[in-house]
């Protein structure tokens, strides 16, 4: 009888194990079929909401998680927009930190758009005193200690769309506070996420690019960006929104030249139908333009995805990010889609 019971118990355990393994394999097969073999994306630049007025609880992230699952996005780095001083709806470090802590492995966060950026926009470059510098450095260290993946979203040239309180912001990319932030970023291995429309020379404001309170002319800013990059070669600068260009000047030749000359320059790709067709990465037949494809192959370790999706406003940009990754050769898609983000933003250490 003991032998019989022992045999039955052994058979039961074996059946449970087989069933468990079979279920796991079935689930994996279903997941693979659902994803159609698509490369998982780590999106390094997205916003949980455009602005928060304190009415009701802060978003839980459920809407974003649903959008991520439907677009095969493994993780989002959430960050505040580049708020100007005294802007209504400011949110940032504390809100995003709590959201990320509650969803480990799905959300990470950057900060500074709500605190450091207003200081840079408010204080003229020649008015940076030791006291101002000390205050700025202390605020940056708060972000470091919170475990942020990076600093952002920071603005050097940001057009107003005329929509709501969307602001125009402009300052030198080599503003003394940007240089100080580069030193802090280098010390802690944290990238700076920089929003800057490309202005290779002084030009009239491109009227099709914004209906808000924008200036008549734009000042050249590429030389200032290069001074920022040279200031501390150990500081990783992620120039946001490659592929969505409002001046028509962020061309492949310009980006290639800067990438070649500055090993600490990285770029995140954003796609939106409102951008310049001259610098849009897709050709008329839907595939990537040859110049874009060659650049992505030659500098495959320097690009990441940064959809700039506002999750309270739909999923159009996330859909275009998915289209972009799916259009890449497989070996490039994996690197640009997720592997670079893990390395540049140190995500593997953040999730341990």
C-alpha angles and dihedrals in degrees: 000000000000090000091050093050091046091051092049092049091049091050091049093052091046091051092050091050092049091047091049093049092045091050091050092049091047091050091049091049091050091048092050091049092047091051093044090217092296116163111253114245129220104200109207099189125044138126124226090208137354096236137349120217096182093253105141127334122329112261114283094216094244093121091050093047091053091051091047093052093050092050098041093248111160098190141003126209102212120203138168119256116256096274120197120222116295093003115163116244098030116169131159146123103022095041095047094041091057091047092051093046089053093051107039114187093019104059132035125168146217125197143189100088087098098042115015096038095055089053092051091048094045100046119066115228092247092050098063105123127183089259092053091047091050092050091049093049092049091052091049091051090054087059091048093051092049089064098247118173092225148331118278170232092340123168133214098159117011122166124217113237093198089240114132111305095338101148138217110231130177136168138142115286086222094052107149090247091054088052090050090049090051089057092049091046091051092048093054100033093243121141124228115231106214128193109201129151109221114253109169091175137005107288140168112266109269100242095205090062102069143002099200132088098307128154127257093240138024126223121229110262109170093089089053090051090052091051089052091051093048094045092076116004089193092063112095111219116195107200102208131220105029104175094031105078126165100188097047088232102101092094130166092252091053093048093045091051093051093045091050094049099041118046090186093062118102131173135212120210122231125174126199129156090234093069128100114284089213091068098028109123098223123083126220092270094053100256126110116278112254093241092054093046092050091049092050091050094047094045100027092141093058103058132080135169116263107168097180087216116170102210093208090060107054133271105275096120092045089052090053091047088055090049091051095052092045090054093057124094108263096250091051094041093060094049098043094035098056120331097074091050092055091053101039095045095034090233096160091062091044094058098045 
